[in-house]
Amino acid sequence: MAGQSSARIANTGNNTFLRAVAALSTLAGWCSAAMIVAAVAITCQMIVVRFVLNGSTVWQTEAVIYLVIAATLVGLPYVQRLRGHVNVDLIPISLPPRARFTLAIVTSILSIGIMAIMLWYGFEYWHFAWERGWRSDTVWGVRLWIPYLAIPVGFALFLLQLIADLVALLTGADKPFGLEI
């Protein structure tokens, strides 16, 4: 029906773990939104400094880049919770209920595996920057472990949400691909 949203939030039921992960994912979404608002405010300030006051900017461009990347990574679990990622459900719709459930389990496990690998290498990259004292090659010279922290944090939160989605599927709190069986 026109005007109705097809958005569907992941169900948590009465499961304490699922509710805690949902709350954490929602908090991550709010943090992500705050980072985007901060990036927009810094961009506006940068425009005033450059074009109204005819001054130079030192840290603004780099800060905006780091904030937008961090907002993207930290916002991943919230988007997953809202089922906001691109979803092509032609195959799940055409499958019988048992095969749909199996496909949902396999897809969830593969997604968890891929995110676990991303988390591992993201943490390793962040740790190298922290341990070796990496700094950006700009005038601002920000310590890179600070913006790089968004990599393991974002992937860890996303992994946790994916695990919660699998638990919801296995406990029956959520339907495979959000479709009735």
C-alpha positions in Angstrom: 0.0 0.0 0.0 1.4 3.4 -0.9 2.5 5.5 2.0 3.3 2.5 4.3 6.9 1.8 5.2 8.3 -1.6 4.6 10.9 -1.1 7.4 10.9 -3.7 10.0 12.7 -3.6 13.3 14.4 -6.8 14.6 12.2 -8.5 17.2 13.6 -9.1 20.6 10.7 -10.7 22.4 11.4 -11.1 26.2 15.0 -12.2 25.7 17.3 -10.1 27.9 20.3 -10.6 25.6 18.4 -9.4 22.5 17.0 -6.4 24.4 20.4 -5.4 25.6 21.9 -5.7 22.2 19.0 -3.7 20.7 19.6 -1.0 23.3 23.3 -0.9 22.5 22.6 -0.8 18.7 20.2 2.1 19.3 22.8 4.0 21.4 25.3 3.4 18.5 22.8 4.9 16.1 22.4 8.0 18.3 26.2 8.3 18.5 26.4 8.0 14.7 23.8 10.7 14.2 25.6 13.0 16.6 28.8 12.5 14.7 27.0 13.4 11.4 25.6 16.5 13.1 29.1 17.5 14.4 30.5 16.9 10.9 27.9 19.2 9.4 28.5 21.9 12.0 32.3 21.7 11.4 31.7 22.0 7.7 29.6 25.1 8.2 32.2 26.6 10.5 34.9 25.8 7.8 32.9 27.6 5.1 32.6 30.7 7.3 36.3 30.7 8.1 37.4 30.2 4.5 34.9 32.3 2.5 33.6 34.9 4.9 36.7 35.6 7.1 39.1 34.6 4.3 41.1 32.5 6.7 42.7 29.1 6.4 41.5 26.0 8.0 43.8 23.5 9.8 41.8 20.7 11.3 38.3 20.9 9.9 38.6 18.8 6.7 40.4 16.0 8.5 37.9 16.1 11.4 34.9 15.9 9.1 36.4 12.9 7.2 37.1 11.0 10.4 33.6 11.8 11.8 31.8 10.7 8.7 33.8 7.4 8.5 33.2 6.8 12.2 29.5 7.6 11.9 29.3 5.0 9.1 31.1 2.3 11.1 29.4 3.0 14.4 26.0 3.2 12.7 26.2 -0.3 11.2 24.5 -2.1 14.1 21.6 0.4 14.2 21.0 0.0 10.5 21.1 -3.8 10.8 18.6 -3.6 13.7 16.2 -1.5 11.6 16.8 -3.9 8.7 17.9 -0.8 6.7 20.5 -2.5 4.5 19.7 -3.4 0.9 17.6 -6.5 0.9 16.9 -8.7 -2.1 14.4 -11.3 -1.0 13.4 -12.9 -4.3 15.1 -16.2 -3.4 13.8 -16.4 0.2 10.2 -15.6 -0.9 10.3 -18.4 -3.5 11.7 -21.0 -1.0 9.5 -23.3 1.1 9.6 -22.4 4.9 12.2 -25.0 5.9 14.6 -24.0 3.2 14.0 -20.3 3.9 15.0 -21.0 7.6 18.1 -22.9 6.5 19.1 -20.2 4.1 18.6 -17.6 6.9 20.8 -19.6 9.3 23.6 -20.1 6.7 23.5 -16.4 5.7 23.7 -15.3 9.3 26.6 -17.6 10.1 28.5 -16.4 7.0 27.8 -12.8 7.9 29.1 -13.4 11.4 32.2 -15.1 10.1 33.0 -12.2 7.7 32.4 -9.6 10.4 34.6 -11.5 12.9 37.4 -11.4 10.3 36.9 -7.7 9.8 36.9 -7.1 13.5 40.1 -9.1 13.9 42.0 -7.1 11.2 40.4 -3.8 12.3 41.5 -4.3 15.8 45.0 -5.2 14.6 45.2 -2.1 12.5 44.0 0.1 15.4 46.5 -1.6 17.7 49.4 -0.9 15.3 48.4 2.8 15.2 48.2 3.0 19.0 51.3 1.0 19.8 53.5 2.8 17.2 52.2 6.2 17.9 51.1 6.9 14.3 50.1 10.5 13.6 48.5 12.0 10.5 50.8 13.8 8.1 48.8 17.0 8.3 49.4 20.3 10.3 46.9 19.0 12.9 48.9 15.8 13.4 46.1 13.9 15.0 47.1 10.6 16.8 45.6 8.1 14.4 44.5 5.6 17.0 41.7 7.9 18.0 39.9 7.9 14.6 40.9 4.3 13.9 39.2 3.2 17.1 35.9 3.4 15.1 37.0 0.4 13.1 37.0 -2.2 15.8 34.2 -0.6 17.8 31.9 -0.4 14.7 32.7 -4.0 13.6 32.3 -5.3 17.2 28.9 -3.7 17.6 27.8 -4.9 14.2 29.0 -8.4 15.0 27.1 -8.3 18.2 23.9 -7.3 16.4 24.4 -10.1 13.8 24.8 -12.6 16.7 21.6 -11.2 18.3 19.8 -11.6 14.9 20.9 -15.3 14.8 19.8 -15.9 18.4 16.4 -14.3 17.6 16.1 -16.6 14.6 17.1 -19.7 16.5 14.8 -18.9 19.5 11.8 -18.0 17.2 11.8 -14.3 18.3 12.2 -13.3 14.7 11.2 -14.9 11.4 13.7 -15.8 8.6 14.2 -12.7 6.5 11.3 -11.1 8.3 8.9 -13.3 6.2 6.1 -15.4 7.7 7.0 -19.1 7.5 
